């Protein structure tokens, strides 16, 4: 099997799996208890917090709240952060994951507005600037688009925020960017950052919200007061231990971008009709691990199932919404329509992938494209 849907989820690494197993069978103590084994569990949790803060170059006053994943982290930042907001403006980009978009749209009180995208899938900075007002309270911009791999220009976004509405909170959904597109929260002035463990080879069901002193969200669930009262409930210590190992051992030596560019070049050579959806794959505006291609006239689902028959697994848009819509909302926001939008596939890589897999995938794409295009209705 060749797995190229790592934006949907990743294979749990051996180190993370073993850490979770130890936490379940040997280090199973409740971190809130007072005896020594529990304190060791709490110490490991704090080690994970410190490592995440270090990887993000977070401000000295930043803290980490463990969550069940990226969705809960986004919800805590947006719904918790705006719990007492009765007026003002909240902005989000047209390419946001549903966890951010739906949270913003569910707010009652503040005005919400969607920031348009360029044809490359990047935030339209001119229109963003026009939407900014002194009473803007929250700006939500994903670090990396989960469908196209577009890397948002956070430095320019933060500079515009600082000039027009310096008090506005800048929340970044970093689910597709954490460890794969390193950044500095401190240098960019990012107030909060959401991440998810299962995108970086940790198990599903674990994630975190990293936030500086300016964001003080109201809790979305109450109870025993864990996570400094922001996320009550006994912590998922097996997941947190696994997350610690996944972050600690993440392979940043493999040149994933080189693999992605090889895959693109091989497919483009084999299928000249191929069109990139998003920035140039070799550009720093494109994430190292995501490649979105249209292969007209063959529709996405047809090609996906054909490749799956060969044991090659790819994606169509967001895994959280792929069953509910025919054409990606993100591609529509980029102005794409017709066969280009309907034939879009997402190939998403990880450090476990190889050059041989890229070449075999391209060969399979050519084989199926050559056959299937003959049966497309004109």
N, C-alpha and C positions, 0 to 999 in steps of 0.2 A: 504494500500500500504506500502511496505517496500522499502525504497529508499537507495540503496547501490552503487550509482554512483556519490559520492560527489567530486571525482577528476575532473569530467566533469563540474559540477556546484553544488551549494548548495542552499537550501531553504533560502530565505531572512528572517532574524530574525525579530521578532515583533518590537524590539527596532530600528533596522535599517530602517524598512519600515515606522514606524511612524516618524522618523527623516526626511526621504525623503519627506514624505507627508507635514510635517510642512514647509520644505524648498520650496516646490512648491506652497503652499497655503498661508503661512504667512510670511516666510522669503525669498521672491522671488527676492530680490534686487540684482542688479549687483555689485559684490564686487569691481569693479573698480570705482564706483561712489563715490562722496565726502560727501554725507550726512550720518547722524548717522546710520540709519538702514543698509546701505551698509557696513559701518565699522564693524558692529556687525557680518555680514556675513563673512567678511574678517578675523575677529578675530577667528571665528569658524574654518575656513580653516587652519589658523596657529596653532590652537590647535590640529588639526588632524596631521599636519606635526610633531609637537613636540611629539605627542604620538607615531607615527610610529618610529621616531628617538630613542625614549626611549626604545621601544620594541626590536629594533635591536641593542641597545647599540652602536649606530653609533658614529663616531668621532665628536668632537665639531664643526668642520668646515663642516660637511656634510649638504646637503640640500635635500629637497624633491620636486620633480616635479610631479604634478598630470597628469595622462594620462588617456586614455580610457580603459586601461587594461594592462595585462602582455605583450601582443604582442607589443604594442606601446612602452612600457618601454624598452623592449629588443632591439627594433629597434633603439630607440633614443640612447641607450648606444653603440650599435655596429656600426650602420651606421653613427650616428652622431659623435661618438668617433673616427671613422676611416675616416671621410670625407676628410681629407687632407693627409691621409697616402698613400704614393706611393710605399713603399717597406716595408720589414720586414715580420714577420710571425704572423699569427692569428691561434690559436688552439681552437678546440671545441670538446666535447666528442661525441662519436657515439650515445649516448642516448639522446641528446638534443631535446627539443621541436622544431617543425618546425620554430617557431618564432625566435629561435637562429640559428639553422642550416641554414635555407634559407638566413637569413641576412648575415651570414658569407660567404656563397657561392656566394652571389651577389656582394661582394667587388671586386673592380677593382684596382689592384696595388699590395697589399700585397699577399704573398703566404698563402694559407689556408691548414690546415692539420687536420685530424680527429683522436682523441685520442681513441684507442680501449677500449673495456670493458672486464671485466672478466666474466666467466660463471655465476657469481652471480649478474651481472649487475652493478658492481662498476667500477670506472675508474681503468685501468691497470696502476699502478704507475710506474712500471719499464719502460713500453713503453712510458708513458708520459714524464718521465725524459729523455728518449732518443730523444724525439721530441723537447725538449726545447733547444733553442739556445740563445746566447746573444742578437740577434736582434728580439726576440719574443716581440711583441708589445701588444697583447691582448690574454687573456686566458678566455674562456667561459666554466663554469662548473655549471650545475644545482645543487641546494642544495639537492633536492629530486626528483628522477625519477618519472614522472607522471604515468607510467605504472606498474612498479615493486615495487615502494616504496624504492628503494635503496638510502641510505643516503651517499652522497659522502664525502670522508675524506678530508674536506676542510683545516684542520690544516696541514696535510701532503702536500697537493697541494700548499698551500701558502708558506710552508717552502722550497719546491723545487723551486718555483718561486723566492723567496728571494735570494736563493743561486746562481741560474743560470742567471736570468734576472730580477733583482730587479725593473727595471723601467716598467716592463710589467703591464698593467692594468688587474686586476682579476675581471671579471664580473660574478655575480651569479644570475641565474634565480631562484628566491625564491618563485615562484607561488605556488608550492605544499608544501613549507616548512614554510612560514610565519605563526607564532603563533603556529604551530603544532610541529615544531622542532626548538625551540629557539636557537639562536646563537648570537655571538657578532661580529659585523663588525669590531669593533676597535681591538679586540684581534686577529682576524684572518687576518687582513690586507686586507679586501675586499674593493675594490674601488667603486663598484656599485652593486645594488641589485634591482631586479624587483619584484613587487608583484601585485596581482590582487584581487579586492574586491569580485568578485562573487565566489571565492573559500573559503571565510571565512564568508559567510552569509550576505554580502552586495549585492546590485544590480549589474547586468552586466553593463559594460560600464564605470567602474571606476577602477583606479589602480594608481601605482606610481613608479617612479624611484628614488631610494635613492642613492646619489653619494657623494663621498668625493672630496677633492680639486684636486686630480690628474686627474680626468676625467672632461674634458671640451668639451662636445659635441657641434657640430654645430647643430642648430635647424633643424628639419625635416619639419616643416611648419612655415611660417612666416605670420605676420599680425600685430595685435595690441600690441604685445610684452608682453603678459601675461606670468606668470611663469618665470619671469626674462629673457624674450626673448627666452626661450627654447621651449615653447609650446604655441604659439599664439592661440587665440580663447577664448571666454568667458568660464570661468571654469564651469564644471558640478557641481554646488553647491548642488543640491539634492543628487547626488551620493557621493560627498565628505562628506556631513553631515551624510549620511548613513554609509559610510566607517568609520567615526569617531566612531559612535555608535557600529558598528560591532567589531572594534578593542577594544573599551572600555569594551564591555560586553562579549567578547569571553569566552566561558566556558572552562576553563583549569582544572576544578575539575573532570570532568568525565574521567575515565580511558579508553580512546579509545583503547589503546593497549590491555588491558585486554579483551575488546569486540572482537577485531580482533583475538586474540589468541584463544578465546572461539570458534569463528566461524571456524577457521582453525581446531581445535581439533575435533569439531563436524563433519565437513565435512570429515576429514581424517578417523574418526571412521566409518562413514557411507559409504564412498567410498575409500577403501584402495588404489586404483590406483592413488589417488590424488598426484600431485607433485607440490612443491612450485617453482615458478619462481622468483628468487631474493634471498636476504639474509634470514636467519632464521627469521620467524615472531617475535620471542621474542627478537631478537638481537637489540642492539642500532643502528646497520647498516641498520635496516629496519624501515621506518617511522611508526608512531603509527597507521595511518589510511588507509594504502593501502596494499592489499593482492592480489597477482596474483597467480592463481592456474590453472594447467592443469588437465583436467578431461577426459583423453583418455578412450575409443576411440570416445567419443561424441564431435563433432566439436562445436566451440565457438558459432556461430550464432544459431545453433540448440538449444543449452542449454539456450542461452539468451532469445530466443523467448518462450521457454517452461516456464522459470521462469517468464517472463513478463505476461504470461497467468494466473499465480497465483498472479499477482500484486507485484512481486519482481523484481526490476529494478537494473541491474548490467551493467558493461561496457566491451568493448573489446578494449584494447589499448587506444590510444589518441582519444578523442572526435573530435579533429581537423583533424584527418586523417582516422578515422575508416570507412568512406564510400569509401575510395580511394585505399585501399590495403587489400589483403586477410590475409597476415601474417605480424605481427608487425615488423617494421624495428628495433625496440629496441630488440625484442627477437632474430631476426636474428643476430644482433650485438653481442649478448651473445652466439652465436653459436647454438641456438636452431633451430630445423627443424622438419619436419614430423608432426606426430600427436600431439606431445607435443606442438609445436608452434600453430598448427591449433585448438587445444582444450583449449587454454588459455582464462581465464576469469579474469576480474579485479573487486574485491569487494572493494569499498572505503567508509569509514565510517565517521561519524561526531558525535559530542557530543549529538545529538538528538536521536541516535540509542540506542537500549536496548538489554539486554540479551535475552529476549523472541524473539526478531526479529532474533537474531543470530541462535537460536535453530530452529525456523520455517524455516529459509532459508536453513539450513543444511538438514532438513527433506525433503524439496522440492527438493533440489539437489539430494538426494538419490532416491526419487521417480522417477524423470525424468531420472536419469542416469540408474537405473535398467531397465527402459522400453526402452530407446532410444538405449542403447548399443546392444540390440538384433537386431536392424535394420541397424547397420553399415556394410557396405560392407567389406568383408575380402579380 
